[in-house]
């Protein structure tokens, strides 16, 4: 295993470490934030997202990041999907910091944005460049990343709405 392998696998594992924080904190942290967003469905504004919602959304993103990391490893970091995910993942550091600033406090994901997401992104970009891989920033990734994350959460909402409080036996 060389540095490019570590950089491509590192995208998935860094994402997983960051998402562990979100998994633990998103259901409770989302309640306060969601009540401020008028266009959210009433159920989300009232209750935030459920643990089941978080599991579905993270499962969708886990599949995407796993495929991207595998494609990155197979292409030695040259895959457009790997590079787009790497760029979006790194840039989303700033959305976490911005959301914490706007909320004037903790928001899910902000605790690992600086110590995990940002250094992982910068390190992978440096490794790829040092190994002769052209790192091609794509400006379309900036608006696409929140759309993809929003689609994962939208799908999770549709898959889990109305199920809050149901038991496994029901």
Secondary structure, 3 states (H helix, E strand, C coil): CCHHHHHHHHHHHHHHHHHHHHHHHHHHHHHHHHCCCCCCCHHHHHHCCCHHHHHHHHHHHHHHHHHHHHHHHHCCCCCHHHHHHHHHHHHHHHHHHHHHHHHCCCCCCHHHHHHHHHHHHHHHHHHHHHCCCCCCCCCHHHHHHHHHHHHHHHHHHHHHCCCCCCCCCC
